[in-house]
Amino acid sequence: MSTMTATSGKAAGMTKDERFVILASSLGTVFEWYDFYLFGSLASVIGAQFFGVIDPATNQPMFNQATRDIFALLAFAAGFIVRPFGAIVFGRVGDIVGRKYTFLVTILIMGLSTFIVGILPNAATIGIAAPIILIALRLLQGLALGGEYGGAATYVAEHAPMGKRGYYTSFIQTTATLGLFLSLLVILFTRSALGETEFAKWGWRIPFLVSVLLLGISVWIRLRLNESPVFQKMKDEGKGSKAPLTEAFANWSNAKIVILALIGGVMGQGVVWYTGQFYALFFMQSILKVDGYTANLLIAWSLLFGTGFFVVFGALSDKIGRKPIILAGCLIAALTFFPIFRMITTNANPALEKAIESVKVEVVADKAGCGDLFNPVGTRVFTAPCDTARAYLAQQSVKYSTSYGAAGSGVKVVVNGKDVPYTDAKASNPQVLTAVQGAGYPKAGDAQIVKMSHPFDIFQPRIAAVIGLLFILVVYVTMVYGPIAAMLVELFPTKIRYTSMSLPYHIGNGWFGGLLPATSFAIVASTGDIYAGLWYPIIFASITAVIGFFFLPETKDVDITK
């Protein structure tokens, strides 16, 4: 393939070479996101295979509680926390060696790590080595993803003609959603073909093994690419950076732009994105008790209908600017998350909505025996009856309040004015469950909970309504995410662009966004309000809308060849 030349004027249309650049960059990134999402989608199955194995000789867990907690924490954190470090490592390489070779390395690391997960013996076979190797592979995935996005976005943007960078890079923006969509389809197909029992036993490995085929296709395509013309020109002229980390972060004139890009752009984009796709899925499954098959299909349909809007808003940003679209998405999302999620509850589990409004549940206990329930990574073990009672009610999606009795008093749960004794320091209590269900809270599998019997069962009014609401959330995602790549590329000079744009992107999405589902549910558990977790994205999206409005520069007319 011949090397393309970046143009300063608007191109009449996309050339064959430009289409190939976008296809090669986007397809590889789709596969990389596919690999990354598999772990999250199958976390419970993988956890049972590697962390929660029962020793057949003793009929006890193979690892003690402290060890399981450490593994759970590391597995949770690895894929998100290390992404900014991957951005630093591979960003530096990308600014010194080149864009093409760097994101070729990242996809090799991601693809091989995912394939090895598929063939890795579980803890019952090789003991503690299994979870250690698994976490190491997850760390490699996070590092690779930290380097992939910046390379792909920069590479495409540096090939795009002036006036079309938003449109061209918007195809890269579809990759995260398409990767999620592809992973959901492969998992659903495998589950349906094998059945839940066989899938949990060994079938979960198939989606991981399939990734080696995707890896082969990606590498073959990317090997045909040439270096970015903007980077190659800079390198030929001897103007490249020899210390991109120092120039990007130790130089205040650039470091302040990095900070502004994070707080005034990517932070809000990250929380809106993760709320619209991942917390929405979590909310339906864990809080509304929609079965996994139905919840994943509902999300899949909303993604199918909404993904094209990444390109719509990317192209629109070439005309009216990146800033107004991104900040409008943050602001509109912050203003409407509460009503949208309430309407999802109305249609997905109307019995739960009615119970929340009509059933009053109160936990009464000595204040000294009630601790803090904030547990975003799920590794804390609650033993005090006050804490286990509240944690149990949160897991059952019961709205509760807490009041304090006399010193030394026991714990009781009051349901519509009737006392229900609570003495069990474990995570369950049949008396409490019976009481709240008797008052109106729905049982698991309640007939009123929305359910899809097959993938095309989308014309029932309630199912269509939920898909429509999820579609609105996806549109918010496309507003904030569609133009963000172009904006980040345009904020920084060529010689430190890969490094500078990658770090705020992965802090905003890996930390603020990636930690959102668990943190939001921890807020729900702490407050007893199923909607309280939405304050997390609302606050951060609002901060971005304000800071971005006053301080973030518009970038659509910037010349990125300098």
LOBA-739268 format. One record per residue (C-alpha): residue number from 1; residue in three letters; x, y, z. Coordinates in Angstrom, 1 decimal, m for minus. Layout:
BEGIN
PT   num   residuo       c1       c2       c3
PT   NUM       Ala        X        Y        Z
...
***
This chain:
BEGIN
PT   num   residuo       c1       c2       c3
PT     1       Met      0.0      0.0      0.0
PT     2       Ser      1.4      3.4     m0.9
PT     3       Thr      2.0      6.0      1.7
PT     4       Met     m0.7      8.6      1.8
PT     5       Thr     m0.2     12.4      2.1
PT     6       Ala     m2.1     14.4      4.6
PT     7       Thr     m3.8     17.3      2.8
PT     8       Ser     m4.6     20.7      4.0
PT     9       Gly     m7.8     21.2      2.0
PT    10       Lys    m11.0     19.3      2.2
PT    11       Ala    m11.1     16.0      0.2
PT    12       Ala    m13.9     15.5     m2.2
PT    13       Gly    m14.3     11.9     m0.9
PT    14       Met    m12.6      9.1      0.9
PT    15       Thr     m9.8      7.5     m1.2
PT    16       Lys     m9.2      3.8     m1.3
PT    17       Asp     m6.0      4.1      0.8
PT    18       Glu     m7.9      6.2      3.4
PT    19       Arg    m10.6      3.6      3.6
PT    20       Phe     m8.0      0.9      4.1
PT    21       Val     m6.3      2.9      6.9
PT    22       Ile     m9.6      3.3      8.7
PT    23       Leu    m10.5     m0.4      8.2
PT    24       Ala     m7.2     m1.7      9.4
PT    25       Ser     m7.0      0.6     12.4
PT    26       Ser    m10.7      0.1     13.4
PT    27       Leu    m10.9     m3.6     12.8
PT    28       Gly     m7.8     m4.3     14.9
PT    29       Thr     m9.2     m2.1     17.7
PT    30       Val    m12.6     m3.9     17.6
PT    31       Phe    m10.8     m7.2     18.1
PT    32       Glu     m8.7     m5.7     21.0
PT    33       Trp    m11.9     m4.4     22.7
PT    34       Tyr    m13.5     m7.8     22.1
PT    35       Asp    m10.6     m9.4     24.0
PT    36       Phe    m10.8     m6.9     26.8
PT    37       Tyr    m14.6     m7.2     27.3
PT    38       Leu    m14.6    m11.0     27.4
PT    39       Phe    m13.1    m11.0     30.9
PT    40       Gly    m15.6     m8.6     32.3
PT    41       Ser    m18.6    m10.4     30.7
PT    42       Leu    m17.5    m13.7     32.0
PT    43       Ala    m16.1    m12.5     35.3
PT    44       Ser    m18.4    m14.7     37.5
PT    45       Val    m17.6    m17.9     35.4
PT    46       Ile    m13.9    m17.2     35.4
PT    47       Gly    m13.9    m16.4     39.1
PT    48       Ala    m15.5    m19.8     39.9
PT    49       Gln    m12.8    m21.5     37.8
PT    50       Phe     m9.7    m19.7     39.2
PT    51       Phe    m10.6    m18.1     42.6
PT    52       Gly    m13.5    m20.0     44.1
PT    53       Val    m12.5    m23.6     43.5
PT    54       Ile    m13.7    m26.1     46.1
PT    55       Asp    m11.1    m28.7     47.2
PT    56       Pro    m12.8    m32.1     46.6
PT    57       Ala    m10.8    m33.7     49.4
PT    58       Thr    m12.0    m31.3     52.1
PT    59       Asn    m15.1    m29.8     50.4
PT    60       Gln    m13.7    m26.4     51.4
PT    61       Pro    m12.5    m23.5     49.3
PT    62       Met     m9.0    m24.1     48.0
PT    63       Phe     m8.0    m20.6     49.0
PT    64       Asn     m8.7    m18.9     52.2
PT    65       Gln    m10.8    m15.7     52.4
PT    66       Ala     m7.9    m13.3     52.5
PT    67       Thr     m6.3    m14.9     49.4
PT    68       Arg     m9.6    m14.8     47.5
PT    69       Asp    m10.0    m11.1     48.4
PT    70       Ile     m6.6    m10.3     47.1
PT    71       Phe     m7.2    m12.1     43.9
PT    72       Ala    m10.6    m10.5     43.4
PT    73       Leu     m9.1     m7.0     44.0
PT    74       Leu     m6.3     m7.6     41.6
PT    75       Ala     m8.5     m9.1     38.9
PT    76       Phe    m10.9     m6.2     39.3
PT    77       Ala     m8.2     m3.5     39.2
PT    78       Ala     m5.9     m5.0     36.7
PT    79       Gly     m7.8     m4.2     33.5
PT    80       Phe     m8.6     m0.6     34.5
PT    81       Ile     m5.9      0.7     36.8
PT    82       Val     m3.0     m0.2     34.6
PT    83       Arg     m4.4      1.3     31.4
PT    84       Pro     m2.8      4.8     32.1
PT    85       Phe      0.6      3.1     32.6
PT    86       Gly      0.2      1.3     29.3
PT    87       Ala     m0.6      4.8     27.8
PT    88       Ile      2.7      6.1     29.2
PT    89       Val      4.8      3.1     28.1
PT    90       Phe      3.4      2.7     24.6
PT    91       Gly      2.8      6.4     24.1
PT    92       Arg      6.5      7.0     24.6
PT    93       Val      7.3      4.2     22.1
PT    94       Gly      4.8      5.6     19.6
PT    95       Asp      6.2      9.1     19.7
PT    96       Ile      9.8      7.8     19.3
PT    97       Val      9.6      4.7     17.1
PT    98       Gly      6.3      5.3     15.3
PT    99       Arg      2.5      4.8     15.4
PT   100       Lys      2.3      1.7     13.2
PT   101       Tyr      4.8     m0.5     15.0
PT   102       Thr      3.5      0.4     18.4
PT   103       Phe     m0.1     m0.5     17.8
PT   104       Leu      1.1     m3.7     16.1
PT   105       Val      2.8     m4.7     19.3
PT   106       Thr     m0.2     m3.8     21.4
PT   107       Ile     m2.5     m6.0     19.5
PT   108       Leu     m0.1     m8.9     19.6
PT   109       Ile      0.1     m8.6     23.4
PT   110       Met     m3.6     m8.3     23.8
PT   111       Gly     m4.4    m11.2     21.4
PT   112       Leu     m1.9    m13.6     22.8
PT   113       Ser     m2.9    m12.8     26.4
PT   114       Thr     m6.5    m13.5     25.6
PT   115       Phe     m5.8    m16.8     23.8
PT   116       Ile     m3.7    m18.0     26.7
PT   117       Val     m6.6    m17.4     29.1
PT   118       Gly     m8.6    m19.8     26.9
PT   119       Ile     m6.1    m22.6     27.4
PT   120       Leu     m5.0    m21.8     31.0
PT   121       Pro     m5.6    m24.7     33.4
PT   122       Asn     m7.8    m23.8     36.3
PT   123       Ala     m7.0    m23.7     40.0
PT   124       Ala     m8.2    m27.3     40.5
PT   125       Thr     m5.5    m28.4     38.0
PT   126       Ile     m2.5    m26.3     38.8
PT   127       Gly     m3.4    m24.7     42.1
PT   128       Ile     m2.4    m21.1     43.0
PT   129       Ala     m0.4    m20.7     39.9
PT   130       Ala     m3.7    m20.5     37.9
PT   131       Pro     m5.0    m17.2     39.4
PT   132       Ile     m1.5    m15.7     39.5
PT   133       Ile     m1.0    m16.3     35.8
PT   134       Leu     m4.6    m15.1     35.0
PT   135       Ile     m4.0    m11.8     36.8
PT   136       Ala     m0.7    m11.4     35.0
PT   137       Leu     m2.5    m11.9     31.7
PT   138       Arg     m5.1     m9.4     32.7
PT   139       Leu     m2.4     m6.9     33.5
PT   140       Leu     m0.9     m7.4     30.1
PT   141       Gln     m4.3     m6.8     28.5
PT   142       Gly     m4.7     m3.5     30.4
PT   143       Leu     m1.3     m2.3     29.4
PT   144       Ala     m1.9     m3.2     25.8
PT   145       Leu     m5.2     m1.5     25.7
PT   146       Gly     m3.5      1.6     27.2
PT   147       Gly     m1.3      1.7     24.1
PT   148       Glu     m3.7      0.7     21.5
PT   149       Tyr     m6.3      3.4     21.4
PT   150       Gly     m3.9      6.4     21.3
PT   151       Gly     m2.1      4.7     18.4
PT   152       Ala     m5.1      3.9     16.4
PT   153       Ala     m6.8      7.3     16.9
PT   154       Thr     m3.5      9.2     16.2
PT   155       Tyr     m2.8      7.1     13.1
PT   156       Val     m6.2      7.7     11.5
PT   157       Ala     m6.2     11.4     12.4
PT   158       Glu     m2.8     11.9     10.9
PT   159       His     m4.1     10.4      7.6
PT   160       Ala     m7.3     12.4      7.5
PT   161       Pro     m7.7     15.6      5.4
PT   162       Met     m8.3     18.9      7.1
PT   163       Gly    m12.0     19.3      7.9
PT   164       Lys    m12.8     15.6      8.1
PT   165       Arg    m10.8     14.4     11.1
PT   166       Gly    m13.9     14.1     13.2
PT   167       Tyr    m15.6     12.0     10.6
PT   168       Tyr    m12.5      9.7     10.0
PT   169       Thr    m11.7      9.2     13.6
PT   170       Ser    m15.3      8.5     14.5
PT   171       Phe    m14.9      5.0     13.0
PT   172       Ile    m12.3      4.3     15.6
PT   173       Gln    m14.9      5.5     18.2
PT   174       Thr    m17.3      2.7     17.1
PT   175       Thr    m14.7      0.1     18.0
PT   176       Ala    m15.3     m0.1     21.7
PT   177       Thr    m19.1     m0.6     21.2
PT   178       Leu    m18.6     m3.0     18.3
PT   179       Gly    m16.1     m5.0     20.4
PT   180       Leu    m18.6     m5.2     23.2
PT   181       Phe    m21.3     m6.2     20.8
PT   182       Leu    m19.2     m8.9     19.2
PT   183       Ser    m18.2    m10.3     22.6
PT   184       Leu    m21.9    m10.4     23.6
PT   185       Leu    m22.9    m12.2     20.4
PT   186       Val    m20.1    m14.8     20.7
PT   187       Ile    m21.0    m15.5     24.4
PT   188       Leu    m24.7    m15.7     23.7
PT   189       Phe    m24.2    m18.0     20.7
PT   190       Thr    m21.8    m20.3     22.7
PT   191       Arg    m24.2    m20.4     25.7
PT   192       Ser    m27.2    m21.2     23.6
PT   193       Ala    m25.3    m23.9     21.7
PT   194       Leu    m23.8    m25.7     24.7
PT   195       Gly    m26.2    m24.9     27.5
PT   196       Glu    m25.4    m23.3     30.8
PT   197       Thr    m23.9    m26.3     32.5
PT   198       Glu    m21.4    m27.1     29.7
PT   199       Phe    m20.6    m23.5     29.2
PT   200       Ala    m19.7    m23.0     32.8
PT   201       Lys    m17.6    m26.2     32.8
PT   202       Trp    m15.5    m25.6     29.7
PT   203       Gly    m17.5    m23.7     27.0
PT   204       Trp    m16.5    m20.3     28.4
PT   205       Arg    m13.0    m21.0     26.9
PT   206       Ile    m14.4    m20.9     23.3
PT   207       Pro    m14.8    m17.1     23.1
PT   208       Phe    m11.2    m16.7     24.3
PT   209       Leu     m9.9    m19.2     21.8
PT   210       Val    m11.8    m17.6     18.9
PT   211       Ser     m9.7    m14.5     19.5
PT   212       Val     m6.6    m16.1     17.9
PT   213       Leu     m8.4    m16.0     14.6
PT   214       Leu     m9.2    m12.4     15.1
PT   215       Leu     m5.6    m11.7     16.1
PT   216       Gly     m4.4    m13.3     12.8
PT   217       Ile     m6.6    m11.2     10.7
PT   218       Ser     m5.7     m8.0     12.6
PT   219       Val     m1.9     m8.6     12.3
PT   220       Trp     m2.1     m9.5      8.6
PT   221       Ile     m4.0     m6.3      7.9
PT   222       Arg     m1.8     m4.0     10.0
PT   223       Leu      1.4     m5.4      8.5
PT   224       Arg      0.3     m3.9      5.2
PT   225       Leu      0.1     m0.4      6.6
PT   226       Asn      2.8      2.3      6.3
PT   227       Glu      3.8      4.8      8.9
PT   228       Ser      1.6      7.9      9.4
PT   229       Pro      2.7     10.5      6.9
PT   230       Val      2.6     13.3      9.5
PT   231       Phe      4.9     11.3     11.8
PT   232       Gln      7.2     10.2      9.0
PT   233       Lys      7.6     13.8      7.7
PT   234       Met      8.5     14.9     11.2
PT   235       Lys     11.0     12.1     11.6
PT   236       Asp     12.6     12.7      8.2
PT   237       Glu     13.1     16.4      9.2
PT   238       Gly     14.7     15.4     12.5
PT   239       Lys     12.1     17.2     14.6
PT   240       Gly     10.9     14.2     16.7
PT   241       Ser     11.1     14.2     20.5
PT   242       Lys     13.8     12.2     22.3
PT   243       Ala     12.0     12.6     25.7
PT   244       Pro      8.3     12.7     25.0
PT   245       Leu      7.4     12.0     28.7
PT   246       Thr      9.4     14.9     29.9
PT   247       Glu      8.0     17.2     27.2
PT   248       Ala      4.5     16.0     27.7
PT   249       Phe      4.2     16.1     31.5
PT   250       Ala      7.2     18.1     32.9
PT   251       Asn      6.5     21.1     30.7
PT   252       Trp      3.7     23.1     32.3
PT   253       Ser      2.5     24.5     29.0
PT   254       Asn      1.6     21.0     27.7
PT   255       Ala      0.9     19.5     31.1
PT   256       Lys     m1.9     22.0     31.8
PT   257       Ile     m3.5     21.0     28.5
PT   258       Val     m3.3     17.3     29.6
PT   259       Ile     m5.1     18.2     32.8
PT   260       Leu     m7.7     20.3     31.1
PT   261       Ala     m8.3     17.5     28.5
PT   262       Leu     m9.0     15.1     31.4
PT   263       Ile    m11.2     17.3     33.6
PT   264       Gly    m12.8     19.3     30.9
PT   265       Gly    m13.4     16.5     28.4
PT   266       Val    m12.5     12.9     29.0
PT   267       Met    m13.7     12.6     32.6
PT   268       Gly    m17.3     13.4     31.7
PT   269       Gln    m17.1     11.4     28.5
PT   270       Gly    m15.9      8.4     30.4
PT   271       Val    m18.7      8.4     33.0
PT   272       Val    m21.4      9.0     30.4
PT   273       Trp    m20.0      6.1     28.3
PT   274       Tyr    m19.8      3.6     31.1
PT   275       Thr    m23.2      4.6     32.5
PT   276       Gly    m24.9      4.2     29.1
PT   277       Gln    m23.4      0.8     28.3
PT   278       Phe    m22.0     m0.9     31.3
PT   279       Tyr    m23.8      0.4     34.4
PT   280       Ala    m27.1      0.1     32.4
PT   281       Leu    m26.4     m3.6     32.0
PT   282       Phe    m25.4     m4.0     35.6
PT   283       Phe    m28.4     m2.0     36.8
PT   284       Met    m30.8     m4.3     34.9
PT   285       Gln    m29.2     m7.5     36.1
PT   286       Ser    m28.1     m6.8     39.6
PT   287       Ile    m30.7     m4.3     40.7
PT   288       Leu    m33.8     m4.9     38.5
PT   289       Lys    m33.1     m8.7     38.5
PT   290       Val    m33.6     m9.1     34.7
PT   291       Asp    m32.1    m12.4     33.7
PT   292       Gly    m28.7    m12.2     32.0
PT   293       Tyr    m29.9    m13.5     28.6
PT   294       Thr    m32.5    m10.8     28.4
PT   295       Ala    m30.4     m8.0     29.7
PT   296       Asn    m27.6     m8.7     27.2
PT   297       Leu    m30.1     m8.9     24.3
PT   298       Leu    m31.6     m5.5     25.4
PT   299       Ile    m28.2     m3.9     25.4
PT   300       Ala    m27.2     m5.6     22.1
PT   301       Trp    m30.3     m4.2     20.4
PT   302       Ser    m29.7     m0.7     21.7
PT   303       Leu    m26.1     m0.8     20.5
PT   304       Leu    m27.2     m2.1     17.1
PT   305       Phe    m29.6      0.9     16.7
PT   306       Gly    m27.2      3.5     18.2
PT   307       Thr    m23.7      2.7     17.0
PT   308       Gly    m24.1      4.6     13.7
PT   309       Phe    m24.5      7.9     15.7
PT   310       Phe    m20.7      7.8     16.5
PT   311       Val    m20.1      8.6     12.9
PT   312       Val    m23.0     11.1     12.8
PT   313       Phe    m21.6     13.1     15.7
PT   314       Gly    m18.0     12.7     14.6
PT   315       Ala    m18.9     14.2     11.2
PT   316       Leu    m21.1     16.9     12.8
PT   317       Ser    m18.1     18.0     15.0
PT   318       Asp    m16.2     18.8     11.8
PT   319       Lys    m18.9     21.4     11.1
PT   320       Ile    m19.8     22.9     14.5
PT   321       Gly    m16.9     21.9     16.6
PT   322       Arg    m15.9     19.1     19.1
PT   323       Lys    m16.6     21.1     22.2
PT   324       Pro    m20.3     21.9     21.9
PT   325       Ile    m21.2     18.3     21.1
PT   326       Ile    m19.2     16.7     23.9
PT   327       Leu    m20.2     19.1     26.5
PT   328       Ala    m23.9     19.0     25.4
PT   329       Gly    m23.8     15.2     25.8
PT   330       Cys    m22.4     15.5     29.3
PT   331       Leu    m24.9     18.1     30.4
PT   332       Ile    m28.0     16.4     28.9
PT   333       Ala    m26.9     13.1     30.4
PT   334       Ala    m26.5     14.6     33.8
PT   335       Leu    m29.9     16.2     33.6
PT   336       Thr    m31.8     13.1     32.4
PT   337       Phe    m30.1     10.0     34.0
PT   338       Phe    m32.5      9.9     36.9
PT   339       Pro    m35.8     10.0     34.9
PT   340       Ile    m34.4      7.5     32.3
PT   341       Phe    m33.3      4.9     34.8
PT   342       Arg    m36.6      5.3     36.7
PT   343       Met    m38.5      4.7     33.4
PT   344       Ile    m36.3      1.6     32.8
PT   345       Thr    m37.4      0.3     36.2
PT   346       Thr    m41.1      1.1     35.3
PT   347       Asn    m40.9     m1.1     32.2
PT   348       Ala    m38.4     m3.8     33.3
PT   349       Asn    m39.6     m4.5     36.8
PT   350       Pro    m42.9     m2.6     37.6
PT   351       Ala    m43.4     m4.7     40.7
PT   352       Leu    m40.1     m3.5     42.1
PT   353       Glu    m41.0      0.1     41.3
PT   354       Lys    m44.3     m0.2     43.1
PT   355       Ala    m42.7     m1.8     46.1
PT   356       Ile    m40.0      1.0     46.4
PT   357       Glu    m42.8      3.6     46.5
PT   358       Ser    m45.2      1.8     48.8
PT   359       Val    m43.1     m0.4     51.2
PT   360       Lys    m41.2      1.2     54.0
PT   361       Val    m38.2     m0.7     55.2
PT   362       Glu    m36.1      0.4     58.1
PT   363       Val    m33.0     m1.1     59.8
PT   364       Val    m32.9     m0.2     63.5
PT   365       Ala    m29.7     m0.9     65.4
PT   366       Asp    m27.2      0.5     67.9
PT   367       Lys    m25.2      3.1     66.0
PT   368       Ala    m21.9      1.7     67.3
PT   369       Gly    m22.6     m1.6     65.5
PT   370       Cys    m23.3      0.0     62.1
PT   371       Gly    m20.3      0.5     59.9
PT   372       Asp    m19.6      1.9     56.5
PT   373       Leu    m20.9     m0.3     53.7
PT   374       Phe    m18.9      1.3     50.9
PT   375       Asn    m17.3     m1.7     49.2
PT   376       Pro    m16.6     m0.9     45.5
PT   377       Val    m14.3     m3.9     44.9
PT   378       Gly    m16.4     m6.4     46.8
PT   379       Thr    m13.5     m7.6     49.0
PT   380       Arg    m14.8     m6.5     52.4
PT   381       Val    m16.5     m9.1     54.6
PT   382       Phe    m19.2     m7.7     56.8
PT   383       Thr    m20.0     m9.6     60.1
PT   384       Ala    m21.9     m7.1     62.3
PT   385       Pro    m25.7     m7.8     62.0
PT   386       Cys    m26.4     m4.2     61.2
PT   387       Asp    m24.1     m4.3     58.3
PT   388       Thr    m25.1     m7.7     57.0
PT   389       Ala    m28.8     m6.8     57.2
PT   390       Arg    m28.3     m3.6     55.2
PT   391       Ala    m26.0     m5.3     52.7
PT   392       Tyr    m28.5     m8.1     52.3
PT   393       Leu    m31.4     m5.6     51.6
PT   394       Ala    m29.2     m3.8     49.0
PT   395       Gln    m28.5     m7.1     47.3
PT   396       Gln    m32.3     m7.8     47.1
PT   397       Ser    m32.8     m4.2     45.7
PT   398       Val    m34.9     m3.2     48.7
PT   399       Lys    m34.9      0.5     49.5
PT   400       Tyr    m34.2      1.0     53.2
PT   401       Ser    m33.4      3.7     55.7
PT   402       Thr    m31.3      3.3     58.9
PT   403       Ser    m32.2      4.6     62.3
PT   404       Tyr    m30.4      4.1     65.6
PT   405       Gly    m31.7      2.4     68.7
PT   406       Ala    m30.5      2.4     72.3
PT   407       Ala    m26.9      1.5     73.0
PT   408       Gly    m26.5     m2.3     73.2
PT   409       Ser    m29.8     m2.9     71.5
PT   410       Gly    m30.1     m5.7     68.9
PT   411       Val    m30.9     m5.3     65.2
PT   412       Lys    m34.3     m5.4     63.7
PT   413       Val    m35.7     m4.8     60.3
PT   414       Val    m39.0     m2.9     60.3
PT   415       Val    m41.2     m3.6     57.3
PT   416       Asn    m44.3     m1.3     57.0
PT   417       Gly    m44.2     m0.9     60.8
PT   418       Lys    m43.8     m4.5     61.7
PT   419       Asp    m40.7     m5.7     63.5
PT   420       Val    m38.7     m8.5     61.9
PT   421       Pro    m35.9     m9.8     64.3
PT   422       Tyr    m32.5    m10.0     62.7
PT   423       Thr    m29.8    m12.0     64.5
PT   424       Asp    m28.0    m13.8     61.7
PT   425       Ala    m24.6    m12.3     61.0
PT   426       Lys    m24.5    m14.0     57.6
PT   427       Ala    m25.5    m12.6     54.3
PT   428       Ser    m29.0    m14.0     54.3
PT   429       Asn    m32.1    m14.1     56.5
PT   430       Pro    m35.2    m15.9     55.4
PT   431       Gln    m37.4    m14.0     57.8
PT   432       Val    m36.4    m10.7     56.2
PT   433       Leu    m36.8    m12.0     52.7
PT   434       Thr    m40.3    m13.4     53.5
PT   435       Ala    m41.3    m10.1     55.1
PT   436       Val    m40.3     m7.8     52.3
PT   437       Gln    m41.7    m10.1     49.6
PT   438       Gly    m44.9    m10.4     51.6
PT   439       Ala    m45.1     m6.6     51.6
PT   440       Gly    m44.8     m6.4     47.8
PT   441       Tyr    m41.2     m6.8     46.7
PT   442       Pro    m41.0     m9.2     43.8
PT   443       Lys    m39.4    m12.6     44.0
PT   444       Ala    m36.6    m13.8     41.7
PT   445       Gly    m38.0    m14.7     38.3
PT   446       Asp    m41.2    m12.8     39.0
PT   447       Ala    m43.6    m12.9     36.0
PT   448       Gln    m43.7     m9.1     35.8
PT   449       Ile    m39.9     m8.8     35.2
PT   450       Val    m39.3     m8.2     31.5
PT   451       Lys    m38.1    m11.3     29.6
PT   452       Met    m37.1    m12.0     26.1
PT   453       Ser    m37.7    m15.6     24.8
PT   454       His    m35.6    m15.1     21.7
PT   455       Pro    m33.4    m12.4     20.1
PT   456       Phe    m36.1    m11.0     17.9
PT   457       Asp    m38.7    m10.8     20.6
PT   458       Ile    m38.5     m7.0     20.5
PT   459       Phe    m42.1     m5.9     19.6
PT   460       Gln    m43.7     m6.3     23.0
PT   461       Pro    m44.4     m2.8     24.3
PT   462       Arg    m42.3     m3.1     27.5
PT   463       Ile    m39.4     m4.7     25.7
PT   464       Ala    m39.5     m2.0     23.0
PT   465       Ala    m39.7      0.7     25.7
PT   466       Val    m36.6     m0.6     27.5
PT   467       Ile    m34.7     m0.8     24.2
PT   468       Gly    m35.8      2.7     23.4
PT   469       Leu    m34.5      4.1     26.7
PT   470       Leu    m31.2      2.2     26.4
PT   471       Phe    m31.0      3.6     22.9
PT   472       Ile    m31.2      7.1     24.3
PT   473       Leu    m28.3      6.3     26.7
PT   474       Val    m26.3      5.0     23.7
PT   475       Val    m27.0      8.2     21.8
PT   476       Tyr    m25.5     10.2     24.8
PT   477       Val    m22.5      7.9     24.5
PT   478       Thr    m22.1      8.7     20.8
PT   479       Met    m22.3     12.4     21.5
PT   480       Val    m19.5     12.5     24.0
PT   481       Tyr    m17.4      9.7     22.5
PT   482       Gly    m17.8     10.3     18.7
PT   483       Pro    m15.7     13.5     18.6
PT   484       Ile    m13.3     12.9     21.5
PT   485       Ala    m10.5     11.2     19.5
PT   486       Ala    m10.3     14.1     17.0
PT   487       Met    m10.3     16.6     19.9
PT   488       Leu     m7.5     14.9     21.8
PT   489       Val     m5.3     14.5     18.7
PT   490       Glu     m5.8     18.2     17.9
PT   491       Leu     m4.9     19.4     21.4
PT   492       Phe     m1.2     18.2     21.2
PT   493       Pro      1.8     18.6     18.8
PT   494       Thr      2.9     15.7     16.6
PT   495       Lys      6.1     14.9     18.4
PT   496       Ile      4.4     14.2     21.8
PT   497       Arg      0.8     13.5     20.5
PT   498       Tyr      0.6      9.8     21.2
PT   499       Thr      1.9     10.2     24.8
PT   500       Ser     m0.1     13.3     25.6
PT   501       Met     m3.5     12.2     24.4
PT   502       Ser     m3.3      8.6     25.7
PT   503       Leu     m2.8      9.4     29.3
PT   504       Pro     m5.9     11.6     29.9
PT   505       Tyr     m8.0      9.3     27.8
PT   506       His     m7.1      6.2     29.9
PT   507       Ile     m7.4      8.0     33.2
PT   508       Gly    m10.8      9.4     32.2
PT   509       Asn    m12.1      6.1     30.8
PT   510       Gly    m10.0      3.5     32.8
PT   511       Trp    m10.3      5.1     36.2
PT   512       Phe    m13.3      7.5     36.2
PT   513       Gly    m15.3      5.3     33.8
PT   514       Gly    m14.0      1.8     34.5
PT   515       Leu    m14.5      2.1     38.3
PT   516       Leu    m18.0      3.5     37.8
PT   517       Pro    m20.2      0.3     38.0
PT   518       Ala    m18.7     m1.0     41.2
PT   519       Thr    m18.5      2.4     42.8
PT   520       Ser    m22.1      3.2     41.9
PT   521       Phe    m23.4      0.0     43.3
PT   522       Ala    m21.4      0.6     46.5
PT   523       Ile    m23.2      3.9     46.8
PT   524       Val    m26.5      2.1     46.3
PT   525       Ala    m25.6     m0.4     49.1
PT   526       Ser    m24.5      2.4     51.4
PT   527       Thr    m27.6      4.5     51.0
PT   528       Gly    m30.4      1.9     50.4
PT   529       Asp    m31.5      3.8     47.3
PT   530       Ile    m31.3      2.0     44.0
PT   531       Tyr    m30.9      5.2     42.1
PT   532       Ala    m28.2      6.8     44.4
PT   533       Gly    m25.4      5.4     42.3
PT   534       Leu    m26.3      7.7     39.5
PT   535       Trp    m24.9     10.6     41.5
PT   536       Tyr    m21.4      9.4     40.5
PT   537       Pro    m21.7     10.0     36.7
PT   538       Ile    m24.0     13.0     37.2
PT   539       Ile    m21.4     14.9     39.4
PT   540       Phe    m18.4     14.1     37.2
PT   541       Ala    m20.3     14.8     33.9
PT   542       Ser    m21.5     18.1     35.3
PT   543       Ile    m17.9     19.1     36.4
PT   544       Thr    m16.7     18.4     32.9
PT   545       Ala    m19.6     20.4     31.3
PT   546       Val    m18.6     23.5     33.5
PT   547       Ile    m14.8     23.2     33.2
PT   548       Gly    m14.9     22.4     29.6
PT   549       Phe    m17.3     25.3     28.7
PT   550       Phe    m15.0     27.9     30.3
PT   551       Phe    m11.5     26.5     29.7
PT   552       Leu    m11.4     23.9     27.0
PT   553       Pro    m10.4     25.3     23.6
PT   554       Glu    m12.2     24.4     20.3
PT   555       Thr     m9.8     22.4     18.1
PT   556       Lys    m11.6     21.5     14.9
PT   557       Asp     m9.6     24.0     12.8
PT   558       Val     m6.2     23.2     14.2
PT   559       Asp     m3.4     22.2     11.8
PT   560       Ile     m2.1     18.9     13.2
PT   561       Thr      0.9     18.6     10.9
PT   562       Lys      3.0     20.8     13.1
***
